Amino acid sequence: MSQTEENKTIWNLDLPSLHRTFTKQFMFGNIVSPRDFDDSELMEMIKHHYNAITAENAMKPVYITSSPGVYDFENADKIVGWAVENKISLIGHTLIWHGQSAPWLNKKPDGSPLTRAEAVTNMEAFIKEYVSRYSGKVYSWDVINEAFRDEDGEFKGNWRDYLRGESENPRAVGHWYLAYSNGAKDGESGGDFVFDAFRFARKYDPKAVLYYNEYNEEQPVKREAIAQMTEEINEEWKNHPDYDGRLLIEGIGMQCHYNHLNFDPDLIRKAIERFAKTGARIAATELDITFGSSEVPAVPITAEQTKSQAEMYTSLFRIFMEYSEHIERVTFWGKNDVQSWRSWGSPTLFHGDGRAKESFHKITALKLGKTLKVDCPCANRDCPRHGDCAPCRESHAKRESLPGCER
């Protein structure tokens, strides 16, 4: 991100490292893009706070292949190489998705679905070419992303009944489901693409941890559908000739994209409890908490919103810490409030100029068992009381040194 000198992001590396602070609980992650490597200060911040990275876009299917036999690994290679060189765990995101995928994988030129046999062949060819290239270098793969549609009410019946299929919204069509349905025989289902995707990923990168990743995962219908799918696929895997003694779906990714209006700790807790019963690991894979909306943005975020956001993050991390034996990783989807796909909602732990928000100080204080001093006179740029510290900067301007905070 190009910035003028006046708007330059300044990262304070004297702050406690997030991944070291939570080292006995879970990994801490964030996202990277190829252009980030041009910003050495940003990458030092990444190394300081995080021991896991996810490619924000560069490793999604549409950026890897455009047509049969045509692959572009240039940007993915940069990310994988940097992660390996710096001994940071890399999360491969993602292999199978209804969005941002090349049409050749599961559709004919006219947009109609391929046959089941063609889709199986293409899926294995794609996963073999992609996953084999980075076998042993990727810590975990988000094998399938967002396979379920949103559904209100109560869960009824089979998890396959809730998979994406036909939709009036062209961006929500489940093309893999439709292709697998085209030519399915008795006992077969469009939902069989789930088992095949995980089976091929295990075959071509046997060391990687394999995750299913979903948004609105705390909602009751999706919660149960995800859990039942995980349990059933793992039971089916036990009877497969290639069974290796491990779960096939080893992890469930909770994207954790929340807004202040729908943030419900009780639903989040219930989701973690249900997913834990499957035996799979759990990860918060794309965490952010927004205020406002794209129509009514929370930029700049107010002092009142900042405090409210901090309370939400604190309650969330209380739950994460309580269930840390099941939670493998917490990844934020954005480095700061400017470098976020939901920048309109000021959703991260850092202001756009790099200053730590009260949310940062609250969750680290929670882990360290400390209480933030509400009357702290600190003029530090990361002071959790004032944010920009304007109210106290003038009073300390003539001092030779500035008081510090005990956090």
SVG drawing of the C-alpha trace seen along z (x, -y; Angstrom):
<svg xmlns="http://www.w3.org/2000/svg" viewBox="-37 -22 52 73">
<polyline fill="none" stroke="black" stroke-width="0.4" points="0.0,0.0 1.5,-3.3 1.2,-6.0 2.3,-9.6 4.8,-10.3 2.0,-12.1 -0.2,-9.0 2.5,-6.4 1.6,-3.5 4.0,-3.2 4.1,0.1 5.1,0.2 7.2,3.4 7.6,2.7 4.0,4.0 3.7,7.5 3.8,10.1 0.3,11.6 1.6,15.1 4.1,15.2 1.5,13.8 -0.9,16.6 1.7,19.3 0.3,21.9 -3.3,21.3 -3.2,21.2 -1.4,19.9 -2.0,16.3 -2.4,15.4 -3.1,12.8 -3.3,12.4 -0.7,11.4 -0.7,10.4 2.3,10.4 2.5,6.6 3.0,6.7 6.5,8.0 7.5,4.5 6.8,3.0 9.6,4.2 8.1,2.6 4.8,4.3 6.5,7.7 8.5,7.1 5.2,6.4 3.8,9.7 6.8,11.6 6.5,9.9 2.8,10.6 2.0,13.7 3.2,17.3 0.7,18.2 -0.2,16.5 -3.0,17.0 -3.0,15.6 -5.8,13.1 -6.5,13.8 -3.4,15.1 -4.0,18.8 -7.7,18.9 -8.5,21.2 -9.1,18.4 -5.6,17.0 -4.0,20.5 -5.7,21.8 -7.6,20.2 -8.0,23.2 -7.2,26.9 -3.5,27.4 -2.8,23.7 -1.5,22.7 0.1,19.6 2.0,20.1 4.1,16.9 2.3,15.1 1.6,18.2 5.3,19.2 6.2,15.8 4.0,16.4 5.0,20.0 8.7,19.2 8.4,16.3 6.6,18.5 9.1,21.3 12.1,19.0 10.7,17.3 9.4,20.6 5.8,19.3 3.0,21.7 1.2,21.3 -2.6,21.8 -3.5,22.7 -6.7,20.9 -8.6,22.4 -9.0,25.4 -12.7,25.9 -15.1,23.0 -18.3,21.9 -16.7,18.5 -13.5,17.3 -12.9,20.5 -12.2,21.1 -15.3,22.3 -13.4,25.2 -13.3,27.1 -17.0,27.9 -18.9,26.1 -19.2,26.5 -18.6,23.4 -22.3,22.7 -22.4,22.6 -24.2,25.9 -22.7,28.5 -20.1,31.0 -20.9,34.6 -20.0,36.2 -17.1,38.2 -15.7,35.0 -15.9,33.1 -14.1,35.9 -11.3,35.9 -10.9,32.2 -11.0,31.9 -8.2,34.5 -6.1,32.9 -6.4,29.5 -5.7,30.6 -2.8,32.8 -1.1,30.0 -1.7,27.4 -1.3,29.3 1.6,31.5 3.7,28.4 3.6,27.3 3.4,30.6 5.1,30.5 5.3,26.7 1.7,25.8 0.7,26.4 -3.0,26.7 -5.4,26.4 -8.9,24.9 -9.9,27.7 -13.5,26.5 -14.8,23.0 -18.5,22.1 -20.3,25.1 -23.5,24.5 -26.2,22.0 -27.6,19.7 -30.8,21.2 -33.0,19.9 -35.0,22.1 -34.0,25.5 -31.8,28.1 -33.9,30.9 -32.6,34.1 -29.4,34.7 -26.5,32.2 -26.5,32.7 -29.9,31.0 -28.3,27.7 -25.4,27.7 -25.4,25.0 -27.0,26.0 -29.3,24.0 -29.7,20.4 -31.3,17.3 -28.1,15.5 -25.5,16.5 -22.7,15.9 -24.2,18.4 -24.6,21.4 -23.0,24.6 -21.4,25.7 -19.5,28.6 -22.7,30.0 -24.5,29.6 -21.7,31.3 -21.6,34.2 -25.3,34.6 -25.1,34.8 -24.8,38.5 -25.1,39.6 -26.2,43.2 -28.3,44.9 -26.5,44.3 -24.6,41.3 -25.2,37.7 -24.1,34.2 -22.7,33.9 -20.1,36.5 -17.7,33.8 -16.9,33.1 -15.4,36.5 -13.5,36.5 -12.0,33.0 -10.6,34.1 -9.5,37.5 -7.5,35.9 -6.0,33.3 -4.8,36.0 -3.4,38.0 -1.3,35.2 -0.3,33.5 -0.4,36.2 1.2,34.1 -1.1,31.1 -4.0,30.6 -7.2,30.5 -9.9,28.0 -13.5,27.2 -14.1,23.4 -17.4,21.6 -19.0,18.2 -22.1,17.7 -20.9,20.9 -22.4,20.1 -26.0,20.1 -27.9,23.2 -28.6,24.7 -25.1,24.3 -23.6,25.3 -25.3,28.7 -24.9,29.2 -21.1,28.7 -20.9,30.9 -22.9,33.8 -20.9,33.5 -17.6,33.7 -18.7,36.7 -20.2,38.6 -17.2,38.0 -14.8,39.1 -16.7,42.3 -16.8,43.0 -13.0,42.4 -12.4,45.1 -13.8,47.7 -11.8,46.3 -8.8,48.3 -6.6,45.3 -7.5,44.7 -4.4,43.6 -5.5,43.6 -6.3,39.9 -9.5,37.9 -10.1,36.8 -11.7,33.5 -9.3,32.7 -10.3,29.1 -13.4,26.9 -12.7,23.2 -15.0,20.7 -14.5,17.5 -15.8,15.3 -16.8,12.3 -19.0,10.4 -20.8,7.1 -21.7,5.3 -25.4,5.9 -25.1,9.7 -22.3,10.5 -23.7,13.3 -21.2,14.9 -23.7,17.6 -24.1,18.8 -20.3,18.7 -19.9,20.8 -22.5,23.3 -20.8,23.7 -17.4,24.4 -18.9,26.9 -20.7,28.7 -17.7,28.7 -15.5,30.0 -17.7,33.0 -16.8,34.0 -13.2,34.6 -11.9,32.1 -9.7,29.2 -11.2,25.7 -9.8,22.4 -11.0,18.9 -9.9,18.3 -11.0,14.8 -11.7,12.9 -13.0,9.3 -15.7,7.3 -17.2,4.4 -19.3,1.4 -21.8,-0.3 -22.2,0.9 -20.8,0.1 -23.7,-2.4 -23.1,-3.9 -19.3,-3.4 -17.7,-3.6 -14.7,-5.6 -13.2,-7.1 -14.3,-4.8 -15.6,-6.8 -14.2,-6.4 -17.5,-4.8 -17.4,-2.3 -13.7,-1.5 -14.6,-0.7 -17.6,1.4 -15.5,3.3 -12.9,4.0 -15.5,5.5 -16.6,7.8 -13.1,8.9 -12.5,9.5 -15.6,11.7 -14.7,13.6 -11.2,14.3 -12.5,15.4 -14.4,18.1 -11.4,19.0 -9.2,19.3 -11.8,21.4 -11.9,23.9 -8.2,23.5 -7.6,27.3 -9.8,27.5 -8.8,24.3 -5.7,24.5 -5.5,21.0 -6.9,17.5 -6.4,15.6 -7.4,12.0 -8.5,11.0 -6.8,7.6 -3.6,6.0 -5.2,2.7 -8.5,0.8 -7.3,-0.4 -5.8,2.8 -9.1,4.8 -11.7,6.0 -14.3,4.4 -12.4,1.2 -15.7,-0.6 -16.3,1.0 -12.9,0.4 -12.8,4.1 -9.3,4.9 -7.0,4.6 -5.1,1.6 -6.1,-1.8 -5.2,-2.7 -2.0,-4.4 -0.8,-1.4 -1.7,-2.4 -3.0,0.5 -6.6,0.1 -8.1,0.8 -9.1,4.2 -5.4,5.2 -4.6,4.1 -7.8,5.7 -7.1,9.2 -3.4,9.1 -4.2,7.9 -6.8,10.7 -4.2,13.3 -1.6,11.8 -4.1,11.5 -3.8,7.7 -6.3,5.0 -5.9,1.8 -5.5,-1.3 -8.5,-3.5 -6.7,-6.6 -3.4,-5.9 -1.7,-9.2 0.5,-7.6 1.3,-9.7 2.4,-6.6 0.9,-6.5 -0.7,-3.1 -2.3,-4.3 -5.6,-2.4 -7.3,-5.2 -7.0,-7.9 -6.1,-6.3 -4.4,-9.3 -3.3,-10.5 -4.2,-14.1 -5.7,-14.8 -2.5,-14.0 0.2,-14.7 0.3,-18.5 0.7,-18.0 3.7,-15.8 5.3,-17.6 7.9,-19.4 9.0,-16.3 12.3,-14.6 10.6,-11.2 7.0,-10.0 5.3,-7.7 4.5,-4.2 1.4,-2.0 1.3,1.2 -0.8,3.4"/>
</svg>
